[in-house]
């Protein structure tokens, strides 16, 4: 039996700046951009699609400043859960916000995992025609495989992330470079907005398209979920976030332009395997098969990274007594939150069998806006006002302008979203509020 006096398992600070950045980037890319380039081109009817990618990148930079300031100040496992707990104090509202965050995470994290797995099985159709039942079997099996790979120590995971990061970046660079010899500038940069008869329709289309690009950028903050495992987090967390956003934004914009310069936007909008179609046109079906295999590896990489980060959120809440205590357990040998990882895996498996891709993308973004993204932005401004002299290893430039602009863009995306998704988001929050007050009244207990 282990010695009762021996120290309890703890997270190890073993991830370097390069490894943290790689984890961010493979989380950001995944299957998302290879699917959303079609959705964005269709929504904006051609070259104007770049507007949505630029607006998404701007939001990622501005919101990244918020995550950087909070992550450098409180580099702990759990990310947003920790931030909301610190920002809103010990009163009932300060307890409600992190509770809602964890409640949402238990729903949204597995849904995000499922979206990566569903995208994987959809793209696999280019290589192997699959029945709907077979696609579900593939997506569910991928979730199980990724959880099995993550069931090990963080040092090994950091090394795996570097390899996957090189594959991810290299693939997109190859996709962009392949289109250069045949690039049609007039076609790529042609903006025809005549299809939008009113400004309201244009704004609605831009909001819809930006929601899709934001989904593709999500993950720029994944490193803060691993704050307790990052070396020199006060410097490396902000650096990792901004490096990730810069590199990925350039790659996304380059890829969208490469497609627009080689394929009519109508073809891009209709294609379920647009990258495979694009590579097939430039090279051959055999080379397109190779490109599809690389995309499938990238989709698996994203699922790997986001599952790793999200598994730390319920763990962090449980260690503070705000969630079921079983989630606070670390693996006795490898020191990672194995119960949290397994629960996320089970729910991700279930969602991968029950959701469709586009609905999952919209739900993932819209549901998180009010509590997580707006909650952090407003909380950071409040923190500056209430505690102006508090320690801030990283401080956003031109405060509070980036936070205010970020809030405006998030509200724009939320208010231009489909009404059923807005209602679902408000419903999830309302149910979370009810559970919180039942807990406070001791009708529910987490201990």
N, C-alpha and C positions, 0 to 999 in steps of 0.2 A: 504494500500500500504506500502511496506517496506520503512524504513527510508533511504533516499539517503545518509545520513552521516554514515550509518552502514558499517562495514568492509566488503569487498568483500569476497565471499567464497574462501577458500584456502585448499590445501591438508594438512592432519594431519599426523604427525609422530607417528603412532600407532602400527606399525609392529615390533615385537621383533626379535631377532636372530633366535629363534626356528621357528617362523612363516615364516620369510623370507626364511629360509632353506627348510621348508616344501613346500612353494610355488615353489622354485627352483626344488625340487626333483619330485614333481608330474608333473611339466612341462616336466622334462627330461624323465620320464618313459612313461607315456601315453600308447598308443597302440603300439608305435614304436618298442621296443625290442621284443615284442611277435610276430611280423611279420618279423623283420629283422634278427632274429636268423636263420630263414630258408634261407633267401637270402644270408646271409654271409656264412653259412655252404655250400651252393651250389656253391657259387663263389670260395671258397677256397678248396672245395672238402674234407672236413673233419676237422681233428684236427687243421690244420693250420688256421682255422677261428679265433683262439685266437689271432693271430698276428694282425688282423684287429681291434679287441676290445682293444688290448693294444695300438696300434697306435692311435686309437680314443681317448683313455683315456689320452695319452701323449699330444695330441693336446689340449684336454679340459683343462688340467693342465696349459700348457704353455699359451694358449690363455686366460685362467682364470686369469693369472697374469696380463695380459694387462687390462682386464675388471676391476680387483681389483684396480689397480693403478689409472685408470681413474674414476671409480665409487667412490672411497674414496676421490678423489680430487674434483669431481663435483657431489655430491649426489643430483641430481635433477630428476624430472620426465622426461622421454624421452630417457634415456640411450645413445645409439650411436648418436642420433641426437645432443644431447648436447656436446658429446665428439668431434665429427667432427667439430662442430662449434667453439669450443675452440682451437682445435689443429691446424687448418689451417688458423686462423686469419680472418681479416675483408675484405681481397681482394676478387676478383671475384672467385678465386678457393676455398677460404674459405667459400664462400656462395654456390658454386656449390656442394661441397661434402655433406653437410647436406641436401640440396635440393634433391639430388639423393637418399640419405638414406630414406627420408620420401616418396619419389616417389616409391621406391622399397617396402617400408613397406606397403603402401596402396595395393600393389599387393600380396606380399609374406605373410603378416600376415593373411589375409583371406584364402590364399591357405594352410597355416599351420593349421589353424582352420579346414578347409575342410578335410585335410588328417587325422586328429584325428577322425573326424566324419565318414569318409569313412571307416577307420579301424574298428571303432565301429560296423558299420552296417555289415561289412564283417564277423567279429567274431560272431556276433549274429546269423549268418547262422548255426553255430554249434548247437544252441538250437532250432531255428525256421527257417526252410528253407524259404528263401525269394526270390521273383522274382526280377529281376534287378530294376523294377520300385519301388517295396516295399523297396529295399535297399536305393534308393535315397530318398524316403519319410522319412525313419528312420534317415539318416544322416542329412538331412535338418532340421527335427524336433528337433534333438539333439542340433544343433547350436542355434535354437530359445530358447530352454529350458535353455541352459547355459547363454545366454545373460539375460534372465529373472532372473536367480539366482544371477547374478552379479549386478543387478540393485539395489544396496543397499550400505550401508556405509562400509568403509574399516575395521573397528573393527570387524564387523560380518564376513567379508570375511576371516580375519586372523584366527578366530576360526574354520571356516569351513575347511580351509587349513590344520590345525593340524590334524583333524579327517581323511581327505583324505590321508594325508601323512602317518599316521599309517597304514591305509588299504593298501596303495601302498607297503611300505616296508615289512609289514607282509606277503603279498601275495607272493612276490618274495622269501623271506626266506623260506616259506613253500614249494614252488616249488623246491628249491634247496635241502632242507632237505629230501623231499619225495624220491628223487633219490638215496640218500646215501646207503641204504641197498642193492641195486641191481647194484651199480656202477661198470662198467667194465673199469678198468684203461687202459688196453691195447687198447681198442677201443677208449677211450676218448683222449688219448695222441698220437694216431697213426697219423703221418704226411706222406701222400703219395702225393708227388708233381710230380709224373711221368706223370700226365695228362697235365702238362704245358711243352710243347716241347721246348720252348725258354724262356729266361729271360724276354723278352718283354711281353709274354703272362702272366707270373707270376706277373710282375709289374702291368699290366693292371687289372688282377683279384684282386690284393691287393688294387689297387686304387678304383675299383668298390665296393669292400667289405667295405673298410674304409669309403667311402661316406655314406654307409648305417649305419655303426656304429656311424659316426659323427651325422647323423640325430637323432639317439637314444640318444646321449649325449646332443644335443642342448637343451638349457634351463638353463644351468649352470650359465648363466648371467642374467636370468630373473629378479633377485632382483634389478639390476641397473635400470631397467625401472621403478621401484617403489622407486627410490632413494629419492624422496620427501616425502615418507611415511614410511621410515625405521628409527627406533630409533638408535641413536649413529652410523650413517652410516659409519663414517671413520673406525671404527673397525668391525662393523657387516657385511658390504658388502663383504670384503675379506674373512672373516670367513665363511660366508654363501656359497660363491662360492666354496671354497676348501673342506668344509664339504660335500657339495652336490656331487662334483666330486668323492671324495674318497669313499663315501658310495655307490653311484650308480655304479661306475666302478667295485667294488668288487662284487656287486650283478649281474651285467651283465655277467662278466667273470664266476662267479659261476654258473649262469643259463645256459650259453652255454656249459660249461663242464658237467653239470648234464644231459643235453639233449644228448650230444655226448656219454656219458657213459651208456646211457640206450636205445638209438635208433640208428640204422645205419644212417650215414650222408645222404645217399640217401633218406631215409624216411623223415628226417628232411627237406631236400631241397624241397621235393614234397608237403609237408603238408601246407594247408592254415590255419589250426588251430593246430599248432604243440604242444602248451602247453596243449590243451585239449586232443590231442592224447596221449601225454606223461602221463598225469594224469590218463587217462582212462586205459592205460596199467598197471600202478602201482596199482591203486585202482579199480575203476569201472566206468561205464558210469555215474552213479548218482553223484559221487564225481567230475568227469570231468565237469558235469553241474555246480557244485558249483564254480569250478575254473574258468570256462568261465564267470560266473556272476561277479566274483571278477575282472577279466580282463576288463570287460565292465565298471565297476565302475571306474577302474583306467583310462581307456580311457576318460571317462567323466571328471575325475579330471584334466587330462592334458589339455583338451580343456578349462576347467574352468580357469586354471592358465595362459595359454599362451594368452587367450583372455584378461584377466585382465592386463597383462603386456603390450601387444601390443597396447591396447587402449590409453595408456599414450603417445605414440610417436607422433601421429598427434596433440595431445593436446599441447605437449611441443613446437612443431614447430609453432602452431597457436599463442601461447602466445608471441612468438618473432616476429610475422608478416611474417613468412616464409611459411605459409599455410593458408587455408581458415579460417577466423576469427571465424566462427561458431564452429570449433573444439575446441576452447579455452573455451567454456562454461562449467561450472561446475554445477552439479545438485544443486539447491538452498537449499535443505534440507540435502542431504547426502554427498555433496561435492566430487563428482567424475565426471570425464569427460564423461557425458552421451551421448553427440552427437557423440563423437569419438567411444564410445562403440557400439552405435546403427548402425553406418555406417559400422564398422568392421563386425558386426553381419549380416547385409544384404548381404555384399559381400561374407562372409564365407558361407552363405546359398546358394548363387548362385553357387559358386565354388564346393560346396559339391554335386551339381546335375550334374556337367559337367566334373569332373576330375576322373582319375583312380589312385589307390594308389601308385604304383611304380613310375609312371611319376611324381606324385606330390612330392614324396620324393626327387627325383633327382633335380627337378626344384627348390625346396625350398633351398637346399644346394648350388647348383652351382650359382644361381642368386645372392646370398648374398656374395660370396667370395670376389669379386673385390672391391666393394665400402665399405662394412661394415667391414669384417674381415681383409683384407689387408689394407684398408684405415686407420683403427684404429692402426694396428701394425706399419705401416710406420709413421703415425702421431705421435705416442708415441715416436718413435726414434727421430723424428724431434723436438718434444717438449723438450726432454732431451738436445739436442744440442743447440737449440735456447734459452731455459730458464733453464739452469742447476741448478739455485738456487730457482726455484719456489717451493712452498709448495707441498709436497708429503706425505700425512699421511701414505700411504703404498707404498713401493718401491720394485719392483721385484728384487729378488736376481740375481747376475751374469749378470746384464744388460750389453749389449743388447742381450746376447745369447738366452734367452727364446723367445724374439721377433723374432729374425732371424730364429730360428728353426721353430717357428710357421708359419712364412711366407713361408718357404720351404715346409712344409707339406700341407698348403693350396694350394700352386701352384701345388704340386703333384696331389692333388685331382682334382683340376680344369682341369689340362691338360690331365688326364686320364678319364675324363667324356665323355659321348656320345657327338659327335660333334653337334647334333641338340640342346642339352641343352646349350652348349657353345655359339652357335649362338643366341639362345633365350636370354641368359643373356646379351650378347653384344647389342642385339637389344633393350632390355628394357633400358639399360644404355644410348644408343644413343638417344632414344626417350626422355629420361629424360633430357639429355643435350640440346636437341632442345627446350623443354618446358622451361628450365631455361633461355636460351637466349631470347626466346620470352617474357618471363616475364621481363627480364632486359630491353628489348626494349619497354616495356609497351604495347605489344600486348596482354599480359595476365596480370591480376591483381588479387591478393588474398585479396584485401580490397574493 
